[in-house]
Amino acid sequence: MLNRYPLWKNLLILLVIIIGAVYALPNLYPENPAVQISGTRGSIEITDSDLNRAEQALKQAGINVVQASLENNTGLIRLLADDQQLAAREVIQASFGEKYVVALAQAATTPEWLVNLGARGVNLGLDLRGGVHFLMEVDMDAAVKQQLEVTASEVRATLRTERLRFRKVSVENGQVQVLLGSADDLAKARRLLQIDRKDYIFQEEASVLLLSLNEQAVRNLEDYAVDQNLITLRNRVNELGVAEPLVQRSGRNRIVVELPGVQDTAAAKRILGATANLEFRLEASRNAEVFDTET
């Protein structure tokens, strides 16, 4: 049967097939078992001397190393067999200490010339490759309480600046409670504090002024807390060197984290679940005025 298509079309089809075959080649190269070394904090860098120390420790333990390299501020040590990973992790962790995280990983073996062409293997998801799935819940009550604590500190500072006497400022039952000495002080404090606090609902009970966040402010605070946790988790996932991880919001206050190919669940949980909290507190100077009525 005669070919009805011109030569250039046949050559174009052949070229597309060749290019597709070249970019599919990385899938033919299996991944090597490996261990990944990273610092528990971003300020800790992995150097060549660290890799040499890890190789020496593995050599003394009778574990053969195929290759050791630095990738994205982490150390990657390739091993011969999967059954050596757990032993290698324990040896390196004992040598480096708690300031470093040693996680099980899989290292690509794609030739450099294919990598230079931009060819990559298909990243398999949890259903085909396995890995870790986390469902995390943001503690909204803690976020609201922390904001109320900040507001309580601001209220104390404002009342002191205006020389308005008060007995106590505390956070109780989801509210900032300001205990004042008289009805006049209560009225003055309410007028003063309402100026810059549009997100709060003000109520009075006897000589106590109550400040509580309105619904929109709580919703904004919750969104901010989830967004900040998303940023933090994405930064921590980068430490694991996972290809195409999934970190996204699920519902009102939950975050889904999927790490395809991660075998060390304990290390992933330790990195993702590490607590980080930075607070700034005012320190009174020696000449600061003391209010005897505050408790």
For each residue, the residues with C-beta under 8 A, 3 or more apart:
1:
2:
3: 10
4:
5: 9 10
6: 9 10
7: 10 11
8: 11 12
9: 5 6 12 13
10: 3 5 6 7 13 14
11: 7 8 14 15
12: 8 9 15 16
13: 9 10 16 17
14: 10 11 17 18
15: 11 12 18 19
16: 12 13 19 20
17: 13 14 20 21
18: 14 15 21 22
19: 15 16 22 23
20: 16 17 23 24
21: 17 18 24 25
22: 18 19 25 114 117 119
23: 19 20 26 117 118 119
24: 20 21 27 28
25: 21 22 28 29 110 114 119
26: 23 29 108 110 114 119 120 121
27: 24 121 122
28: 24 25
29: 25 26 108 109 110 111 121
30: 109
31: 106 107 108 109
32: 66 78 79 106 107 108 109
33: 78 79 80 81 82 84 85 104 106 107
34: 76 77 78 79 85 104 105 106 107
35: 76 77 79 85 88 89 92 102 103 104 105
36: 74 75 76 77 102 103 104 105 240 241
37: 46 50 51 54 74 75 76 77 92 96 100 101 102
38: 44 46 73 74 75 100 101 103 239 240 241
39: 42 43 44 45 46 99 100 101
40: 44 98 99 100 101 271 274
41: 44 99
42: 39 235 239
43: 39
44: 38 39 40 41 99 100
45: 39 73
46: 37 38 39 50 51 70 73 74 75
47: 50 51 70
48: 51 52 70
49: 52 53
50: 37 46 47 53 54 75 96
51: 37 46 47 48 54 55 68 69 70 75 77
52: 48 49 55 56
53: 49 50 56 57 95 96
54: 37 50 51 57 58 68 75 77 92 95 96
55: 51 52 58 59 65 68 77
56: 52 53 59 60
57: 53 54 60 61 91 92 94 95
58: 54 55 61 63 64 65 77 88 91 92
59: 55 56 62 63 65
60: 56 57
61: 57 58 87 88 91
62: 59
63: 58 59 79 84 87 88 91
64: 58 79 80 84
65: 55 58 59 68 77 78 79
66: 32 78 79 80
67: 77 78
68: 51 54 55 65 75 76 77 78
69: 51 75 76
70: 46 47 48 51 73 74 75 76
71: 74 75 76 241
72: 238 241
73: 38 45 46 70
74: 36 37 38 46 70 71 239 241
75: 36 37 38 46 50 51 54 68 69 70 71
76: 34 35 36 37 68 69 70 71 105 107 241
77: 34 35 36 37 51 54 55 58 65 67 68 88 92
78: 32 33 34 65 66 67 68 107
79: 32 33 34 35 63 64 65 66 84 85 88
80: 33 64 66 84
81: 33 84
82: 33 85
83: 86 87
84: 33 63 64 79 80 81 87 88
85: 33 34 35 79 82 88 89 104 263
86: 83 89 90 104
87: 61 63 83 84 90 91
88: 35 58 61 63 77 79 84 85 91 92
89: 35 85 86 92 93 102 103 104 264
90: 86 87 93 94
91: 57 58 61 63 87 88 94 95
92: 35 37 54 57 58 77 88 89 95 96 100 102
93: 89 90 96 97 100 102
94: 57 90 91
95: 53 54 57 91 92
96: 37 50 53 54 92 93 99 100 102
97: 93 100
98: 40
99: 39 40 41 44 96
100: 37 38 39 40 44 92 93 96 97
101: 37 38 39 40 239 267 270 271
102: 35 36 37 89 92 93 96 267
103: 35 36 38 89 240 262 264 267 268 271
104: 33 34 35 36 85 86 89 262 263 264 267
105: 34 35 36 76 240 241 261 262 263
106: 31 32 33 34 261 263
107: 31 32 33 34 76 78
108: 26 29 31 32 121
109: 29 30 31 32
110: 25 26 29 114 115 119 120 121
111: 29 114 115
112: 115 116
113: 116 117
114: 22 25 26 110 111 117 119
115: 110 111 112 118 119 120
116: 112 113
117: 22 23 113 114
118: 23 115
119: 22 23 25 26 110 114 115
120: 26 110 115 123
121: 26 27 29 108 110
122: 27
123: 120 243 244 260
124: 128 129 260 261
125: 128 129 131 258 260
126: 129 130 131 133 258 260
127:
128: 124 125
129: 124 125 126 260 261
130: 126 260 261 263
131: 125 126 242 258 259 260 261 262 263
132: 257 258 259 262 265 268
133: 126 256 257 258 259
134: 256 257 258 259 268 269 272
135: 250 254 255 256 257
136: 229 233 254 255 256 257 272
137: 253 254 255
138: 143 222 225 226 229 253 254 255
139: 142 143
140: 143 144 222 225 253
141: 144 145
142: 139 145 146
143: 138 139 140 146 147 221 222 224 225
144: 140 141 147 148 174 213 218 221
145: 141 142 148 149 171 174
146: 142 143 149 150
147: 143 144 150 151 213 221
148: 144 145 151 152 171 174 175 176 213
149: 145 146 152 153 171
150: 146 147 153 154
151: 147 148 154 155 176 197 200 211
152: 148 149 155 156 169 170 171 176
153: 149 150 156 157 281 282
154: 150 151 157 158
155: 151 152 158 159 169 176 178 193 211
156: 152 153 159 160 166 169 294
157: 153 154 160 161 282
158: 154 155 161 162 192 193
159: 155 156 162 164 165 166 169 178 189 192
160: 156 157 163 289 291
161: 157 158
162: 158 159 192
163: 160
164: 159 180 185 188 189 192
165: 159 180 181 185 291 293
166: 156 159 169 178 179 180 181 185 189 291 293 294
167: 179 180 181 293 294 295
168: 177 178 179 294 295
169: 152 155 156 159 166 176 177 178 179 294
170: 152 176 177
171: 145 148 149 152 175 176 177
172: 175 177
173:
174: 144 145 148 212
175: 148 171 172 210 211 212
176: 148 151 152 155 169 170 171 200 210 211 212
177: 168 169 170 171 172 208 209 210 211
178: 155 159 166 168 169 189 193 208 209 210 211
179: 166 167 168 169 207 208
180: 164 165 166 167 185 186 189 207 208 209
181: 165 166 167 185 207 293
182: 185 186 207
183: 186 187 207
184: 187 188
185: 164 165 166 180 181 182 188 189
186: 180 182 183 189 190 204 207 209
187: 183 184 190 191
188: 164 184 185 191 192
189: 159 164 166 178 180 185 186 192 193 209
190: 186 187 193 194 202 204 209
191: 187 188 194 195
192: 158 159 162 164 188 189 195
193: 155 158 178 189 190 196 197 202 209 211
194: 190 191 197 200 202
195: 191 192
196: 193
197: 151 193 194 200 211
198:
199: 213 214 216 217 220
200: 151 176 194 197 211 212 213 214 217
201: 211 212 213 214
202: 190 193 194 209 210 211
203: 209 210 212
204: 186 190 208 209 210
205: 208 210
206:
207: 179 180 181 182 183 186
208: 177 178 179 180 204 205
209: 177 178 180 186 189 190 193 202 203 204
210: 175 176 177 178 202 203 204 205
211: 151 155 175 176 177 178 193 197 200 201 202
212: 174 175 176 200 201 203
213: 144 147 148 199 200 201 217 218 221
214: 199 200 201 217 218
215: 218 219
216: 199 219 220
217: 199 200 213 214 220 221
218: 144 213 214 215 221 222
219: 215 216 222 223
220: 199 216 217 223 224
221: 143 144 147 213 217 218 224 225
222: 138 140 143 218 219 225 226 252 253
223: 219 220 226 227
224: 143 220 221 227 228
225: 138 140 143 221 222 228 229 253
226: 138 222 223 229 230 249 253 255
227: 223 224 230 231
228: 224 225 231 232
229: 136 138 225 226 232 233 255
230: 226 227 233 234 247 248 249 255
231: 227 228 234 235
232: 228 229 235 236 276
233: 136 229 230 236 237 247 255 257 272
234: 230 231 237 238 247
235: 42 231 232 238 239
236: 232 233 239 240 271 272 274
237: 233 234 240 242 245 247 257 259 272
238: 72 234 235 241
239: 38 42 74 101 235 236 271
240: 36 38 103 105 236 237 245 259 262 267 268 271
241: 36 38 71 72 74 76 105 238
242: 131 237 245 259 260 261 262
243: 123 260 261
244: 123 260
245: 237 240 242 257 258 259 260
246: 256 257 258
247: 230 233 234 237 255 256 257 258
248: 230 255 256
249: 226 230 254 255 256
250: 135 254 255 256
251: 254
252: 222
253: 137 138 140 222 225 226
254: 135 136 137 138 249 250 251
255: 135 136 137 138 226 229 230 233 247 248 249 250
256: 133 134 135 136 246 247 248 249 250
257: 132 133 134 135 136 233 237 245 246 247 272
258: 125 126 131 132 133 134 245 246 247
259: 131 132 133 134 237 240 242 245 262 268
260: 123 124 125 126 129 130 131 242 243 244 245
261: 105 106 124 129 130 131 242 243
262: 103 104 105 131 132 240 242 259 265 268
263: 85 104 105 106 130 131
264: 89 103 104 267 268
265: 132 262 268 269
266: 269 270
267: 101 102 103 104 240 264 270 271
268: 103 132 134 240 259 262 264 265 271 272
269: 134 265 266 272 273
270: 101 266 267 273 274
271: 40 101 103 236 239 240 267 268 274
272: 134 136 233 236 237 257 268 269
273: 269 270
274: 40 236 270 271
275:
276: 232
277:
278:
279:
280:
281: 153
282: 153 157
283:
284: 288
285: 288
286:
287:
288: 284 285
289: 160
290:
291: 160 165 166 294
292:
293: 165 166 167 181
294: 156 166 167 168 169 291
295: 167 168
